[in-house]
Every structure is written in C-alpha cells, then in structure tokens.
C-alpha cells in the first residue's frame, strides 16, 4: 500500500538496529527508500540503535550503512530530525553531521498540517519506574557522559553489554504498568507544551489513546528477525490527518 500523496511528516522509533538483526535493518532501509524519500520531514524518535557507544564508532561497517541510508534521505531534500532514546542517547554532533540530521531536545513541539504535536522518546514519562528514572538522571548528566566517552571504545562497549544484561534481568521483575508512561506525566506534557497530540515510542505498546480532544500515539518497536514480525510508523498529512502504518506499508488503523 503506497503512502498518501499528501504525507508530509513521518515518525518512527525503536528499531533497535544491530548487525545480528539483518531483516530488521533491511526493512528500515526499504522504509527510508520507499516512504521517507517522499516526505518533507522524517522524525527519528529514539532507540534507532540497540546501543550507541559514542560517535567514534561512526565508521564500523554496520553503523556506516545506517548512517549512509539516512544521509541519502537528507540529501534528497527531506529534513531529518532526531530525538535520543534510552539506548542511543550518546549520539552527538559528529553523528548528526554524518547523517545530515538535526538533533532535537525533548520535548520538541512541531506544528505539522496545522496540528501542534509534542514529540518525546517516552522514557522520561515512565515516572513510576523509580530505579530507571534514577539511572536515566545519571547517564544523561553531561559530566557522567564526558567521563564515559573518555574511556576506550572497547571498554565502553563492554560496560554497555553489562548494562543491557542487567536491564533484561530488571525487566523480569517489573510489571508492564510500571514500565509504561504515567497519566500524570502525560498530562503534564500536554500542559507544558500546549499540544493536543503527543507522539512517542519506548514502551513497545503501539496504540492510539484518546482523552477528549487530546490524542497520544504510541509508535511500535521493530522486529523482523523473529515471529511475529512487527514494526511501523506514523504519517501526518498536510491537512493534519494522522495515519498509522505497519512495517510493510499496510494500514494499521
């Protein structure tokens, strides 16, 4: 199913790209070539990579293939924007320049098709997960990041591997509710941004939540290397209509 001709902005997140998942990477590259190229704007809302150890890892073959694919979209005249996720918050200006994209702080408010839309990754709104929020505060601290990035790349990757294993173990003891965004945080985001629409990822629980005139769209994660296959994106058209699509381009509405 082809994208509507008037689609002007696309939103995607949580691809968790890694060399060991080639089908997921291939599906993302097809999305860029067949759909993102036809848009005016592309928003990457975090966790594009399974992890990012620092911008001195730009030239590894797999990372370079992803960067080059994004750069091709940018070079075609599409404005590409990035919001950091909980897995790739160490992406910096060197990456942005190589990929031809703009780094955004969150929350970011975009006015598209006459709609005021607040954009976040989503992890900052999971305020019931107290242990994660403490960890997030630590690793987002500029001093911590400076010290971490001063370590050799191999050492950083080893540390990240340990953190990923610890995260998987921690998740087994947490309920889905604790790892989801909280109503209070979402309400606060609506108020602080004066936006009636929120788009985010992170939770891997794709849905449309409606609260009166307000809407919250949750992006899906991508997994094409296991069954059931999943993934998708959101499109906003020039008249403000919002549509959801599965990874293969079929409607998910």
HELIX and SHEET records of a PDB file:
HELIX    1   1 UNK A   22  UNK A   34  1                                  13    
HELIX    2   2 UNK A   36  UNK A   38  5                                   3    
HELIX    3   3 UNK A   55  UNK A   57  5                                   3    
HELIX    4   4 UNK A   61  UNK A   75  1                                  15    
HELIX    5   5 UNK A   93  UNK A   99  1                                   7    
HELIX    6   6 UNK A  123  UNK A  125  5                                   3    
HELIX    7   7 UNK A  130  UNK A  139  1                                  10    
HELIX    8   8 UNK A  142  UNK A  149  1                                   8    
HELIX    9   9 UNK A  153  UNK A  171  1                                  19    
HELIX   10  10 UNK A  183  UNK A  193  1                                  11    
SHEET    1   A 6 UNK A 102  UNK A 103  0                                        
SHEET    2   A 6 UNK A  79  UNK A  82  1                                        
SHEET    3   A 6 UNK A  41  UNK A  44  1                                        
SHEET    4   A 6 UNK A   7  UNK A  12  1                                        
SHEET    5   A 6 UNK A 232  UNK A 237 -1                                        
SHEET    6   A 6 UNK A 242  UNK A 246 -1                                        
SHEET    1   B 5 UNK A 108  UNK A 112  0                                        
SHEET    2   B 5 UNK A 115  UNK A 119 -1                                        
SHEET    3   B 5 UNK A 197  UNK A 200  1                                        
SHEET    4   B 5 UNK A 214  UNK A 218  1                                        
SHEET    5   B 5 UNK A 207  UNK A 211 -1                                        
END                                                                             
